[in-house]
Amino acid sequence: MPAPVATISLACCLLLAACGSSNTPLDAETRQTIDSIAVVRINVLREQMDTVCNQRRVAELPHLIDSIKQHRMREIQDQLKTVPK
């Protein structure tokens, strides 16, 4: 079972197994379990996001820099046209 499905399944089991109404506070062990699952998932997602950000930076940054340079060069050329000779 993939990690996200296992995490969701465990969380659902914990919630369904809880006794009492939805207003009943969770016990310390249940809160600790939920916190532990959340920390693991957040760390996995953070690593995935960092990887995607790094890949996009490598792929897109050079194009953005070239575009900015071209725009600035056009601005400079336009300004040079107005300089008295």
Secondary structure, DSSP 8 states (H G I E B T S, - for coil): --HHHHHHHHHHHHHHH--S-TTS---HHHHHHHHHHHHHHHHHHHHHHHHHHHHHHHHHHHHHHHHHHHHHHHHHHHHHHTS--
